Amino acid sequence: MKKRLTLIFTLGCLVVTGCSNNNIDTAKVRAAFPSLSGGPKDDLDLALKAIDQSNYVAAIRPLKVLAISVKMDKSQTLLLEDTLAKVEAKAAKQK
């Protein structure tokens, strides 16, 4: 019984946090990459500007380029992957 309750509680938490946290915090993404310069900085700026303008389709390519062109630590990688997943989900709804 205790295992079932734990499982139900865990799944409930995942559903609540996964579904309700669909906003993209561009300030947090920008703050995670303070030392970018040149092309990667331009890609990040382009993607975040598109996100701020709710143009999610236009944000996908620069985020993917950034993901393969910049060496990141684990927290940056997770944040970028999460951001890209959210952008792709929102872009799919725009089409």
C-alpha positions as a printed NumPy array, in Angstrom:
array([[  0.   ,   0.   ,   0.   ],
       [  2.798,   2.393,   0.93 ],
       [  4.562,   1.723,  -2.387],
       [  1.383,   2.507,  -4.305],
       [  0.899,   5.784,  -2.477],
       [  4.5  ,   6.751,  -3.108],
       [  4.155,   5.888,  -6.793],
       [  0.904,   7.832,  -7.13 ],
       [  2.385,  10.83 ,  -5.324],
       [  5.517,  10.77 ,  -7.501],
       [  3.535,  10.515, -10.724],
       [  1.238,  13.303,  -9.556],
       [  4.197,  15.562,  -8.867],
       [  5.695,  14.822, -12.274],
       [  2.425,  15.571, -14.02 ],
       [  1.897,  18.811, -12.118],
       [  5.416,  20.115, -12.599],
       [  5.726,  18.876, -16.159],
       [  2.449,  20.303, -17.371],
       [  2.345,  23.558, -15.492],
       [  5.95 ,  24.584, -16.054],
       [  5.657,  25.224, -19.752],
       [  6.877,  28.822, -19.648],
       [ 10.293,  29.621, -21.033],
       [ 12.399,  31.855, -18.81 ],
       [ 14.636,  33.619, -21.327],
       [ 16.357,  35.631, -18.609],
       [ 17.446,  32.402, -16.928],
       [ 18.788,  31.047, -20.221],
       [ 20.661,  34.275, -20.92 ],
       [ 22.145,  34.269, -17.396],
       [ 23.343,  30.671, -17.845],
       [ 25.617,  31.688, -20.743],
       [ 27.4  ,  34.865, -19.579],
       [ 30.689,  34.261, -21.387],
       [ 29.391,  33.671, -24.916],
       [ 30.761,  35.863, -27.664],
       [ 30.724,  36.03 , -31.437],
       [ 28.514,  33.644, -33.398],
       [ 27.233,  31.625, -30.438],
       [ 26.154,  34.814, -28.664],
       [ 24.368,  35.935, -31.834],
       [ 22.595,  32.556, -32.036],
       [ 21.506,  32.799, -28.404],
       [ 20.279,  36.372, -28.847],
       [ 18.381,  35.438, -32.003],
       [ 16.713,  32.447, -30.334],
       [ 15.756,  34.327, -27.177],
       [ 14.396,  37.268, -29.164],
       [ 12.246,  34.861, -31.19 ],
       [ 10.997,  33.216, -27.987],
       [ 10.151,  36.589, -26.459],
       [  8.15 ,  37.361, -29.606],
       [  6.405,  33.947, -29.421],
       [  7.992,  32.945, -32.738],
       [  8.972,  29.471, -31.562],
       [  9.585,  28.048, -35.028],
       [ 12.301,  30.657, -35.624],
       [ 13.956,  29.853, -32.274],
       [ 14.571,  26.168, -32.958],
       [ 17.46 ,  26.411, -35.433],
       [ 19.625,  28.862, -33.425],
       [ 19.121,  26.774, -30.278],
       [ 20.196,  23.61 , -32.079],
       [ 23.246,  25.363, -33.541],
       [ 24.128,  26.622, -30.069],
       [ 23.749,  23.126, -28.625],
       [ 26.33 ,  21.655, -31.006],
       [ 28.732,  24.584, -31.229],
       [ 29.312,  25.477, -27.588],
       [ 30.998,  23.45 , -24.876],
       [ 28.661,  23.478, -21.878],
       [ 28.665,  22.191, -18.341],
       [ 25.934,  19.825, -17.169],
       [ 23.573,  22.512, -15.855],
       [ 23.852,  24.524, -19.075],
       [ 23.224,  21.407, -21.145],
       [ 20.13 ,  20.493, -19.13 ],
       [ 18.782,  24.037, -19.312],
       [ 19.324,  24.243, -23.068],
       [ 17.766,  20.811, -23.659],
       [ 14.744,  21.769, -21.542],
       [ 14.389,  25.08 , -23.345],
       [ 14.651,  23.426, -26.752],
       [ 12.039,  20.815, -25.806],
       [  9.624,  23.529, -24.677],
       [ 10.251,  25.578, -27.81 ],
       [  9.693,  22.566, -30.064],
       [  6.439,  21.732, -28.256],
       [  5.181,  25.292, -28.625],
       [  6.311,  25.421, -32.266],
       [  4.34 ,  22.277, -33.019],
       [  1.207,  23.997, -31.721],
       [  1.891,  27.037, -33.936],
       [  1.97 ,  25.045, -37.172]])
